[in-house]
């Protein structure tokens, strides 16, 4: 599994981007996105913002408040996008690119390694195919987003970071916390 995590400001300006692979079930934590896929990532994430805004400003499903974690919101070819919206309208987008065998593209490989989000628990009964809406997948992504949100709040509370100006997050501590959350849950 390969992941790209991006934080976008309320004005859709990228504030932070981090590429990584799965570290669970024998993964090495290195992203396996091909160069053409890597070039499409910003376009895929920005195109999913239309769906995010529809869900965000549409009718709420809870008692008067929209949810922060929007779950799996978009799909492009074999890549899936999940979203978390902060109270300040900053969007956390996680693009997931499952392994080819989890998508049923390498039927002969037989390798069933993966992360909690893309491993055997998320393969479900659909013949071994990746399912972004499986409970184990959604829980892993939500836990990752919660940890990153906590790190984000601590970062923007710093008097040296002006989040309203669209400053890019350059903190090595924040990057390490995102990497740690990814290693822990994805």
C-alpha positions as a Markdown table, in Angstrom:
| # | Residue | x | y | z |
|---|---|---|---|---|
| 1 | Unk | 0.0 | 0.0 | 0.0 |
| 2 | Unk | 1.1 | 3.5 | -0.8 |
| 3 | Unk | -0.2 | 6.6 | 0.8 |
| 4 | Unk | -0.1 | 10.4 | 0.2 |
| 5 | Unk | -1.2 | 12.6 | 3.1 |
| 6 | Unk | -1.9 | 16.3 | 2.4 |
| 7 | Unk | -3.2 | 19.1 | 4.5 |
| 8 | Unk | -5.0 | 21.8 | 2.5 |
| 9 | Unk | -5.8 | 25.3 | 3.8 |
| 10 | Unk | -9.4 | 26.7 | 3.6 |
| 11 | Unk | -8.2 | 28.4 | 0.4 |
| 12 | Unk | -7.0 | 25.0 | -1.0 |
| 13 | Unk | -3.3 | 25.8 | -0.7 |
| 14 | Unk | -1.2 | 22.7 | 0.2 |
| 15 | Unk | 0.3 | 23.2 | 3.7 |
| 16 | Unk | 1.9 | 19.8 | 4.2 |
| 17 | Unk | 2.4 | 16.7 | 2.1 |
| 18 | Unk | 3.9 | 13.4 | 3.1 |
| 19 | Unk | 4.3 | 10.2 | 1.0 |
| 20 | Unk | 4.7 | 6.9 | 2.7 |
| 21 | Unk | 4.0 | 3.2 | 2.4 |
| 22 | Unk | 2.6 | 0.6 | 4.8 |
| 23 | Unk | 4.8 | -0.3 | 7.7 |
| 24 | Unk | 2.6 | -3.1 | 9.1 |
| 25 | Unk | 2.7 | -6.8 | 8.2 |
| 26 | Unk | 6.2 | -6.7 | 6.7 |
| 27 | Unk | 6.0 | -3.4 | 4.8 |
| 28 | Unk | 9.0 | -1.2 | 4.7 |
| 29 | Unk | 7.2 | 2.2 | 4.9 |
| 30 | Unk | 8.3 | 3.3 | 1.4 |
| 31 | Unk | 5.7 | 4.6 | -1.1 |
| 32 | Unk | 5.3 | 2.4 | -4.2 |
| 33 | Unk | 3.6 | 5.1 | -6.4 |
| 34 | Unk | 4.9 | 5.0 | -9.9 |
| 35 | Unk | 6.1 | 8.4 | -11.4 |
| 36 | Unk | 2.9 | 8.8 | -13.5 |
| 37 | Unk | 0.7 | 8.1 | -10.4 |
| 38 | Unk | 2.8 | 10.5 | -8.3 |
| 39 | Unk | 2.2 | 13.2 | -10.9 |
| 40 | Unk | -1.5 | 12.7 | -10.7 |
| 41 | Unk | -1.8 | 12.9 | -6.9 |
| 42 | Unk | -2.3 | 16.7 | -6.6 |
| 43 | Unk | -5.0 | 16.6 | -9.3 |
| 44 | Unk | -6.8 | 13.7 | -7.7 |
| 45 | Unk | -6.7 | 15.4 | -4.2 |
| 46 | Unk | -7.9 | 18.7 | -5.5 |
| 47 | Unk | -10.7 | 17.1 | -7.6 |
| 48 | Unk | -12.0 | 15.4 | -4.5 |
| 49 | Unk | -12.4 | 18.8 | -2.8 |
| 50 | Unk | -15.7 | 19.3 | -4.7 |
| 51 | Unk | -17.1 | 16.2 | -3.0 |
| 52 | Unk | -15.7 | 17.3 | 0.3 |
| 53 | Unk | -17.5 | 20.7 | 0.0 |
| 54 | Unk | -20.8 | 18.9 | -1.0 |
| 55 | Unk | -20.6 | 16.8 | 2.1 |
| 56 | Unk | -19.4 | 19.6 | 4.3 |
| 57 | Unk | -22.1 | 22.1 | 3.4 |
| 58 | Unk | -24.8 | 19.6 | 2.7 |
| 59 | Unk | -27.4 | 18.4 | 5.2 |
| 60 | Unk | -25.8 | 17.1 | 8.4 |
| 61 | Unk | -26.3 | 13.6 | 9.6 |
| 62 | Unk | -25.9 | 14.3 | 13.3 |
| 63 | Unk | -27.6 | 16.6 | 15.7 |
| 64 | Unk | -26.8 | 20.0 | 14.0 |
| 65 | Unk | -23.1 | 19.4 | 13.4 |
| 66 | Unk | -21.3 | 18.0 | 10.4 |
| 67 | Unk | -18.8 | 15.2 | 11.1 |
| 68 | Unk | -15.1 | 15.9 | 11.1 |
| 69 | Unk | -14.2 | 12.5 | 9.6 |
| 70 | Unk | -15.9 | 12.1 | 6.3 |
| 71 | Unk | -14.5 | 8.6 | 5.6 |
| 72 | Unk | -13.9 | 7.4 | 2.0 |
| 73 | Unk | -15.2 | 10.2 | -0.2 |
| 74 | Unk | -13.7 | 9.7 | -3.7 |
| 75 | Unk | -12.1 | 7.1 | -6.0 |
| 76 | Unk | -10.0 | 7.6 | -9.1 |
| 77 | Unk | -9.0 | 4.5 | -10.9 |
| 78 | Unk | -7.5 | 2.4 | -8.2 |
| 79 | Unk | -6.8 | 5.2 | -5.7 |
| 80 | Unk | -9.1 | 6.1 | -2.8 |
| 81 | Unk | -9.4 | 9.4 | -0.9 |
| 82 | Unk | -10.4 | 9.8 | 2.7 |
| 83 | Unk | -11.0 | 13.2 | 4.4 |
| 84 | Unk | -11.0 | 14.9 | 7.8 |
| 85 | Unk | -12.1 | 18.5 | 8.2 |
| 86 | Unk | -11.0 | 20.6 | 11.1 |
| 87 | Unk | -13.1 | 23.3 | 12.8 |
| 88 | Unk | -11.1 | 25.9 | 10.9 |
| 89 | Unk | -12.0 | 24.4 | 7.6 |
| 90 | Unk | -8.5 | 22.9 | 7.0 |
| 91 | Unk | -8.8 | 19.6 | 5.1 |
| 92 | Unk | -6.7 | 16.5 | 5.7 |
| 93 | Unk | -6.8 | 14.3 | 2.7 |
| 94 | Unk | -5.3 | 10.7 | 2.6 |
| 95 | Unk | -4.9 | 9.1 | -0.8 |
| 96 | Unk | -4.6 | 5.3 | -0.6 |
| 97 | Unk | -3.1 | 3.2 | -3.4 |
| 98 | Unk | -3.6 | -0.4 | -2.6 |
| 99 | Unk | -1.3 | -3.1 | -3.7 |
| 100 | Unk | -2.1 | -4.6 | -7.1 |
| 101 | Unk | -2.9 | -8.0 | -5.6 |
| 102 | Unk | -5.3 | -6.4 | -3.2 |
| 103 | Unk | -7.1 | -4.9 | -6.2 |
| 104 | Unk | -7.2 | -8.2 | -8.0 |
| 105 | Unk | -4.7 | -7.1 | -10.6 |
| 106 | Unk | -2.0 | -9.7 | -9.8 |
| 107 | Unk | -4.1 | -12.8 | -9.3 |
| 108 | Unk | -1.1 | -15.1 | -9.5 |
| 109 | Unk | 1.1 | -13.5 | -6.9 |
| 110 | Unk | -0.6 | -14.9 | -3.8 |
| 111 | Unk | 1.1 | -12.5 | -1.5 |
| 112 | Unk | -1.4 | -11.3 | 1.2 |
| 113 | Unk | 0.8 | -8.8 | 3.1 |
| 114 | Unk | -0.5 | -5.4 | 3.9 |
| 115 | Unk | -1.4 | -2.9 | 6.5 |
| 116 | Unk | -4.3 | -2.8 | 8.9 |
| 117 | Unk | -6.0 | -0.6 | 6.5 |
| 118 | Unk | -5.3 | -2.7 | 3.5 |
| 119 | Unk | -4.4 | -6.1 | 4.9 |
| 120 | Unk | -6.5 | -9.2 | 5.4 |
| 121 | Unk | -9.0 | -7.5 | 7.7 |
| 122 | Unk | -10.0 | -5.1 | 5.0 |
| 123 | Unk | -10.1 | -7.7 | 2.2 |
| 124 | Unk | -13.5 | -8.9 | 3.5 |
| 125 | Unk | -15.7 | -11.3 | 1.6 |
| 126 | Unk | -15.3 | -9.6 | -1.8 |
| 127 | Unk | -12.9 | -12.3 | -3.1 |
| 128 | Unk | -9.7 | -10.7 | -1.5 |
| 129 | Unk | -10.2 | -7.3 | -3.0 |
| 130 | Unk | -9.4 | -4.1 | -1.1 |
| 131 | Unk | -12.5 | -2.4 | 0.4 |
| 132 | Unk | -12.1 | 1.2 | 1.6 |
| 133 | Unk | -15.4 | 1.1 | 3.5 |
| 134 | Unk | -14.6 | -2.0 | 5.5 |
| 135 | Unk | -14.8 | -1.4 | 9.3 |
| 136 | Unk | -11.2 | -2.2 | 9.9 |
| 137 | Unk | -10.1 | 0.1 | 7.1 |
| 138 | Unk | -12.3 | 3.0 | 8.3 |
| 139 | Unk | -11.1 | 2.6 | 11.9 |
| 140 | Unk | -7.4 | 2.6 | 11.0 |
| 141 | Unk | -7.8 | 5.7 | 8.8 |
| 142 | Unk | -9.9 | 7.4 | 11.5 |
| 143 | Unk | -7.3 | 6.7 | 14.2 |
| 144 | Unk | -4.5 | 8.0 | 11.9 |
| 145 | Unk | -6.5 | 11.2 | 11.3 |
| 146 | Unk | -7.2 | 11.7 | 15.0 |
| 147 | Unk | -3.5 | 11.4 | 15.9 |
| 148 | Unk | -2.5 | 13.8 | 13.1 |
| 149 | Unk | -5.3 | 16.2 | 14.2 |
| 150 | Unk | -3.8 | 16.3 | 17.7 |
| 151 | Unk | -0.4 | 17.0 | 16.3 |
| 152 | Unk | -1.9 | 19.7 | 14.0 |
| 153 | Unk | -3.6 | 21.5 | 16.9 |
| 154 | Unk | -0.3 | 21.5 | 18.8 |
| 155 | Unk | 1.5 | 22.9 | 15.8 |
| 156 | Unk | -0.9 | 25.7 | 15.0 |
| 157 | Unk | -1.0 | 26.7 | 18.7 |
| 158 | Unk | 2.7 | 27.7 | 18.3 |
| 159 | Unk | 3.1 | 31.5 | 18.2 |
| 160 | Unk | 5.7 | 31.0 | 15.4 |
| 161 | Unk | 3.2 | 29.5 | 13.0 |
| 162 | Unk | 0.7 | 31.7 | 11.2 |
| 163 | Unk | -1.9 | 29.3 | 9.9 |
| 164 | Unk | -4.1 | 32.2 | 8.6 |
| 165 | Unk | -1.4 | 33.3 | 6.2 |
| 166 | Unk | -1.2 | 29.9 | 4.5 |
| 167 | Unk | 2.3 | 29.1 | 5.8 |
| 168 | Unk | 3.6 | 25.7 | 4.9 |
| 169 | Unk | 4.3 | 23.4 | 7.8 |
| 170 | Unk | 8.1 | 22.8 | 7.9 |
| 171 | Unk | 8.3 | 21.4 | 11.4 |
| 172 | Unk | 10.4 | 18.2 | 11.6 |
| 173 | Unk | 8.5 | 17.4 | 14.8 |
| 174 | Unk | 5.1 | 17.5 | 13.0 |
| 175 | Unk | 6.5 | 15.4 | 10.1 |
| 176 | Unk | 7.8 | 12.8 | 12.6 |
| 177 | Unk | 4.4 | 12.7 | 14.4 |
| 178 | Unk | 2.6 | 12.1 | 11.1 |
| 179 | Unk | 5.1 | 9.4 | 10.2 |
| 180 | Unk | 4.7 | 7.8 | 13.6 |
| 181 | Unk | 0.9 | 7.8 | 13.3 |
| 182 | Unk | 1.2 | 6.3 | 9.8 |
| 183 | Unk | 3.5 | 3.6 | 11.1 |
| 184 | Unk | 1.1 | 2.9 | 14.0 |
| 185 | Unk | -2.2 | 2.6 | 12.1 |
| 186 | Unk | -1.5 | 2.2 | 8.4 |
